[in-house]
């Protein structure tokens, strides 16, 4: 299978898999330094909810300002 964005794989329909909501911020900070002000043990779904966004891309745009 072809590698996708950020080394994520594509499913059988060609869609790039999304980051899981239970991913810890400490893991995401390795690839996205703009997330440095979030707690290491916070999960992606918790942070997205607090920030009022639905996707990691939206979160990155919001905190990148």
Phi, psi and omega in degrees: 000145180288142178285145180250199179304133178055035179063021175275148182272165176259146177279185184297336179271000179090000181280137178285132180292147181268162174290144180282149181295337182272007178292130179285146181297329180299329177287317182291329181299335179297324181260337185230084183298340179293351178267012188300335183275359176270150180295144182300326184268356175295147177263159180302316182296322179295314181294318179299318180296313180298324182273352178072036178236164182252339184229163176297321179299317178296320179298315180298320178295319183293316183277346180280356182290000000 
